[in-house]
């Protein structure tokens, strides 16, 4: 049996290994002195041939020793300098790309432009009935409530959940409260489309400044004072637009002319052309009977006709008493809405004229002198507003609007609304 023996590395290799271990803090020095001492104490001597003194061959399988001298070691390999802190970072190609949370302003993406409104969006924005309080004569099922006709959805499929449905009522009705009286241009009625569309083939549309009663029928409403009405005998397919012509109202009703289920997908109430360009503008009148009855009360935005509430004009009993407003610019006027006093004396406003002109009116002008003047639009009214009347003007141009009595009487108005828009400068 071969005796156990040990193997000692050549001196130059031992020195390199000692320094490598010293870098790992396993040895106290890197000059090889300590390792040499341990070698001398524990290892047998090695002769020049690389064998042991007794002639045995080492058991380790190592390459044969050559007589060539080992190349000298670089001092930097024996005692390498520690790298700077920045050099300890991993290579940049191994790092994830930096997060650019705050890019330079000149490299930031341009702001996105607001998308243009399509016709559907425009229709929703101009629909005054949208989201307003609605009611109906009865409700057939939980999902067929009156509010479904003012939710902005014209989908006529009943099973999609946006169609109203009453029971089989006599003169079934649906109505909406706009919350304020306005000059209405158009009412659009959208029908159910999945089935039963012919149910909506004989119906009325009503507009009024006073509420409708639950038991009122088309027979009673079509003759009611200050109630606009329109009888429809053609089935909307899927919708029909009904011109209203600037009629003023707060309440809109759709009512069948027979006993039938009433189903509606949507009811849109469109405003008249333009806005009230008289609101807050300078106003004057022939005289003022009391401190609270000034001309400005007719352009304060309140249509309250109760004199005691402080928003009604009132002149003395003047010959050809008048009230007028200066719009401040030439406008295209589509309609003029006159609101009457309501607590009493409404008949005083039963014979009057409305004038529109680009030139000012004189304080002494009368209906006889004004109605035939060049460049003056005029309309003679002989019906008492109850409480209001909308007078179509046919897109007349004007800056000054006057309301004037035909005789000697007190003139009072709750509000005068001039619906139109400013003309662009020439």
C-alpha positions in Angstrom: 0.0 0.0 0.0 1.3 3.4 -1.0 2.0 5.6 1.9 0.0 8.8 2.2 1.9 11.8 1.1 1.3 15.6 0.7 2.0 17.9 -2.1 3.6 21.3 -1.9 3.0 23.9 -4.6 6.0 25.7 -6.1 7.0 28.8 -4.3 5.8 31.3 -6.9 2.4 29.6 -7.1 2.2 29.5 -3.3 2.9 33.2 -3.1 0.1 34.1 -5.6 -2.4 31.9 -3.8 -1.5 33.4 -0.4 -2.2 36.9 -1.7 -5.5 35.8 -3.2 -6.6 34.4 0.1 -5.4 37.5 1.9 -7.8 39.5 -0.2 -10.6 37.4 1.4 -9.3 38.2 4.9 -8.5 34.5 5.5 -4.7 35.2 6.0 -3.1 38.0 7.9 -0.5 38.8 5.3 0.1 38.8 1.6 3.9 38.5 1.5 3.8 34.7 1.8 5.8 34.6 5.1 3.2 32.9 7.2 2.3 30.4 4.6 6.0 29.6 4.1 6.4 29.0 7.9 3.5 26.6 8.0 5.0 24.8 4.9 8.4 24.4 6.5 6.8 23.0 9.6 4.4 20.5 8.1 5.6 19.6 4.6 8.6 17.4 3.6 11.3 18.9 1.5 11.0 18.8 -2.2 14.0 18.1 -4.4 14.8 19.9 -7.6 13.1 17.3 -9.7 9.8 17.9 -8.0 9.6 14.4 -6.3 9.8 13.4 -2.6 13.1 12.5 -0.9 12.0 8.8 -0.6 11.4 8.6 -4.4 7.7 8.4 -4.2 5.4 10.2 -6.6 2.9 12.6 -5.3 -0.7 11.4 -5.4 -2.1 14.6 -6.9 -2.5 14.8 -10.6 -0.7 17.9 -11.6 1.0 18.9 -14.7 4.7 18.1 -14.8 7.1 20.8 -13.7 9.1 22.6 -16.3 12.5 24.1 -16.0 11.2 27.4 -17.3 11.1 30.2 -14.8 7.7 31.5 -13.9 7.0 35.0 -15.2 7.3 37.7 -12.6 4.1 38.8 -11.0 2.7 42.3 -11.5 2.7 44.2 -8.2 -0.9 45.3 -9.0 -1.9 41.7 -8.8 -0.3 41.3 -5.4 -1.8 44.4 -3.8 -4.7 45.6 -6.0 -6.1 49.1 -5.2 -9.8 49.1 -4.3 -11.8 50.8 -7.0 -13.5 54.2 -6.5 -17.1 54.1 -5.3 -18.6 55.0 -8.7 -16.6 52.2 -10.2 -18.4 49.7 -8.0 -21.7 50.3 -9.9 -22.8 47.6 -12.3 -22.3 48.2 -16.0 -24.8 50.6 -17.5 -25.9 48.0 -20.1 -27.2 45.8 -17.3 -29.2 48.5 -15.6 -32.9 49.2 -16.5 -33.6 52.4 -18.4 -34.1 55.4 -16.0 -37.7 56.5 -15.4 -38.2 59.9 -17.0 -40.9 61.2 -14.6 -40.3 64.8 -15.5 -39.2 65.2 -19.1 -38.0 68.6 -20.3 -40.7 71.0 -21.4 -39.4 71.0 -24.9 -39.7 67.2 -25.0 -43.0 66.9 -23.3 -45.9 65.5 -25.5 -48.2 68.2 -26.9 -51.5 68.7 -25.0 -54.3 66.7 -26.6 -56.9 68.8 -28.3 -60.5 68.5 -27.1 -62.5 66.4 -29.6 -65.1 68.2 -31.6 -68.6 67.7 -30.5 -70.7 65.6 -32.8 -74.3 66.2 -33.6 -75.4 63.8 -30.9 -73.5 65.7 -28.2 -74.7 69.1 -29.5 -78.3 67.8 -29.4 -77.9 66.7 -25.8 -76.4 70.0 -24.7 -79.2 72.1 -26.3 -82.0 69.8 -24.9 -83.6 71.7 -22.1 -85.6 68.7 -20.9 -82.5 66.6 -20.3 -82.6 65.3 -16.7 -85.6 67.4 -15.7 -88.4 66.2 -13.5 -90.9 64.0 -15.5 -94.1 62.2 -14.7 -96.8 60.1 -16.5 -100.4 59.0 -16.1 -99.2 55.5 -14.8 -96.2 53.2 -15.0 -96.5 49.8 -16.6 -93.3 48.3 -15.1 -90.4 49.3 -12.8 -88.0 50.0 -15.7 -90.5 52.0 -17.8 -90.6 55.2 -15.7 -91.2 58.7 -17.0 -87.5 59.7 -16.4 -86.5 57.3 -19.2 -87.7 59.9 -21.7 -85.3 62.6 -20.4 -82.1 60.5 -19.8 -80.4 61.5 -23.1 -80.8 58.1 -24.6 -82.9 57.7 -27.7 -82.6 53.9 -27.9 -86.1 52.8 -28.7 -85.7 49.1 -27.8 -87.9 48.6 -24.7 -85.7 45.8 -23.3 -82.6 48.1 -23.2 -84.3 49.9 -20.3 -84.7 53.5 -21.7 -88.3 53.6 -22.9 -91.3 54.8 -20.9 -94.6 52.8 -20.8 -97.9 53.6 -19.2 -100.8 51.2 -18.6 -103.7 51.0 -21.0 -105.0 54.4 -19.8 -107.7 56.7 -21.3 -105.8 59.7 -22.7 -102.5 58.4 -21.3 -100.0 61.2 -20.9 -96.3 62.0 -20.2 -95.0 65.4 -19.2 -91.9 67.3 -18.1 -91.3 70.4 -15.9 -88.5 72.5 -17.4 -88.1 74.5 -14.2 -88.4 77.8 -16.0 -90.5 79.3 -18.8 -88.6 79.6 -22.0 -89.2 80.3 -25.7 -89.3 76.9 -27.3 -88.2 76.3 -30.9 -88.7 72.6 -31.4 -90.0 69.5 -29.6 -88.6 66.2 -30.8 -90.5 63.0 -30.0 -88.7 59.6 -30.2 -90.8 56.5 -30.5 -90.3 52.9 -29.3 -88.7 50.9 -32.1 -88.6 47.2 -31.2 -92.4 46.8 -31.5 -95.8 48.5 -31.0 -94.6 51.7 -32.6 -98.1 52.4 -34.1 -99.5 53.1 -30.6 -98.0 56.6 -31.0 -100.1 57.5 -34.1 -102.7 59.9 -32.7 -101.4 62.2 -30.0 -101.1 65.9 -28.9 -98.2 68.0 -27.7 -99.0 70.8 -25.3 -96.8 73.7 -24.0 -97.9 75.9 -21.1 -96.6 78.2 -18.4 -99.0 76.7 -15.9 -99.0 73.1 -14.8 -101.3 70.5 -16.4 -103.8 68.6 -14.2 -103.7 64.8 -14.2 -107.3 64.5 -15.4 -107.1 67.0 -18.2 -107.7 65.7 -21.7 -106.8 66.9 -25.2 -110.4 68.3 -25.5 -109.9 70.5 -22.5 -106.3 71.5 -23.1 -106.5 72.4 -26.7 -108.8 75.3 -25.8 -107.1 76.4 -22.6 -105.9 79.9 -22.5 -102.1 80.4 -23.0 -101.6 76.8 -23.9 -99.8 76.0 -27.2 -101.0 72.7 -28.8 -100.2 70.5 -31.8 -102.1 67.4 -33.0 -99.9 64.7 -34.5 -101.4 61.8 -36.6 -98.2 60.4 -38.1 -96.2 57.7 -36.3 -92.6 58.9 -35.5 -90.2 56.6 -37.3 -88.2 56.7 -35.1 -88.6 60.4 -34.3 -90.4 63.5 -35.4 -89.5 67.2 -34.9 -92.4 69.5 -34.2 -91.9 73.2 -34.8 -93.1 75.3 -31.8 -92.3 78.7 -33.2 -91.0 80.3 -30.0 -94.0 79.5 -27.8 -93.2 80.2 -24.2 -93.7 77.5 -21.7 -92.4 75.7 -18.7 -94.5 72.5 -18.9 -94.5 70.2 -21.9 -97.0 67.3 -22.3 -97.4 64.5 -24.8 -100.9 62.9 -24.6 -102.7 60.2 -26.5 -106.0 61.0 -28.1 -107.4 57.6 -27.3 -107.2 54.7 -24.8 -103.8 53.0 -25.4 -100.4 52.3 -23.9 -98.1 55.4 -24.3 -94.4 54.5 -24.9 -91.7 57.1 -25.5 -87.9 56.6 -26.0 -87.1 60.3 -25.5 -88.6 63.8 -25.6 -86.2 66.7 -26.5 -87.1 70.3 -25.9 -85.0 72.7 -28.0 -84.6 76.3 -27.2 -85.4 79.1 -29.7 -82.6 80.7 -31.7 -80.3 82.8 -29.7 -80.5 84.0 -26.1 -82.3 86.8 -24.2 -80.2 89.7 -25.3 -82.3 92.2 -23.3 -81.3 90.7 -20.0 -79.8 93.4 -17.8 -79.7 96.0 -20.5 -80.6 99.7 -20.0 -84.3 100.2 -20.0 -86.6 103.3 -19.8 -90.3 104.2 -19.8 -92.6 107.1 -20.3 -93.1 107.6 -16.5 -92.9 105.6 -13.2 -95.8 105.4 -10.9 -93.8 104.1 -7.8 -90.3 103.6 -6.7 -90.4 99.8 -7.1 -92.0 99.9 -10.6 -89.0 101.0 -12.6 -88.3 100.1 -16.2 -85.3 97.8 -15.2 -87.8 95.4 -13.6 -88.7 94.1 -17.0 -85.1 93.0 -17.8 -84.1 91.6 -14.4 -84.7 87.9 -15.4 -87.8 87.5 -13.2 -91.1 86.7 -14.9 -93.0 87.0 -11.6 -96.1 89.0 -12.4 -97.2 89.8 -8.8 -96.7 93.5 -8.5 -96.2 93.3 -4.7 -93.1 91.1 -5.3 -91.2 94.0 -6.8 -90.5 92.8 -10.3 -93.2 94.5 -12.4 -92.9 97.8 -14.2 -95.7 100.4 -14.0 -96.1 103.8 -15.7 -98.7 106.5 -14.9 -101.9 106.7 -17.0 -100.0 108.2 -19.9 -101.2 108.8 -23.5 -99.4 106.1 -25.5 -97.4 104.9 -22.5 -94.3 103.1 -23.5 -91.4 101.0 -22.3 -88.2 100.3 -24.2 -84.8 98.7 -24.0 -81.4 99.5 -25.7 -79.7 96.2 -26.5 -76.3 97.9 -26.8 -75.7 96.4 -30.3 -77.5 95.5 -33.4 -78.9 92.0 -33.1 -80.7 89.5 -35.2 -84.0 89.0 -33.3 -86.1 85.8 -33.7 -88.8 86.5 -31.2 -90.0 88.9 -28.4 -91.7 87.5 -25.4 -94.0 89.8 -23.3 -94.9 88.8 -19.7 -97.9 90.4 -18.2 -98.8 91.4 -14.6 -100.7 88.6 -13.0 -102.1 89.7 -9.6 -104.6 92.1 -11.2 -105.3 94.5 -14.0 -104.1 92.2 -16.8 -106.6 93.6 -19.3 -104.6 96.9 -19.4 -102.2 95.1 -21.8 -104.8 94.3 -24.4 -104.1 96.8 -27.2 -100.4 97.5 -27.7 -97.6 97.7 -30.3 -94.1 96.2 -30.4 -91.5 98.1 -32.4 -87.9 97.1 -33.4 -85.4 99.6 -34.9 -81.7 100.2 -35.4 -82.3 103.9 -34.5 -83.5 105.2 -31.2 -87.1 106.1 -30.6 -88.1 109.6 -29.5 -90.0 110.1 -26.3 -92.9 111.7 -28.2 -93.2 109.0 -30.8 -96.7 107.4 -31.0 -97.8 104.2 -32.7 -99.2 106.3 -35.5 -95.9 108.0 -36.3 -93.7 104.9 -35.7 -95.4 102.1 -37.4 -94.9 103.5 -40.9 -91.3 104.7 -40.4 -88.6 103.3 -42.7 -86.4 100.7 -41.0 -88.9 100.0 -38.2 -90.4 96.6 -37.7 -93.9 96.6 -35.9 -96.5 94.2 -34.6 -100.0 95.2 -33.3 -101.2 92.9 -30.4 -104.8 92.8 -29.3 -104.8 89.7 -27.1 -104.0 89.9 -23.4 -100.8 87.9 -22.5 -101.9 85.2 -20.0 -99.3 85.3 -18.6 -97.1 85.7 -21.7 -97.0 85.8 -25.4 -94.2 85.0 -27.9 -94.2 87.3 -30.9 -92.2 85.9 -33.9 -90.2 88.6 -35.6 -88.7 86.7 -38.6 -85.0 87.4 -37.8 -85.4 91.2 -37.9 -82.4 93.4 -37.2 -82.5 95.9 -34.4 -81.0 97.5 -31.4 -84.0 99.2 -29.8 -87.2 97.4 -28.8 -90.3 99.3 -27.6 -93.6 98.2 -26.2 -96.3 100.9 -26.5 -100.0 101.2 -25.7 -102.4 102.3 -28.4 -104.3 104.7 -26.0 -104.2 106.3 -22.6 -103.7 103.7 -19.8 -101.2 102.4 -17.2 -98.6 100.2 -18.8 -97.1 97.4 -16.8 -95.0 94.4 -17.8 -93.3 91.7 -15.7 -90.6 90.9 -18.2 -89.6 91.5 -21.9 -87.4 88.8 -23.4 -85.7 89.6 -26.7 -84.5 86.3 -28.2 -81.6 86.7 -30.7 -77.9 87.1 -31.1 -75.5 89.9 -31.7 -74.5 90.6 -35.3 -70.8 90.5 -36.0 -69.2 93.9 -36.8 -69.1 94.9 -40.5 
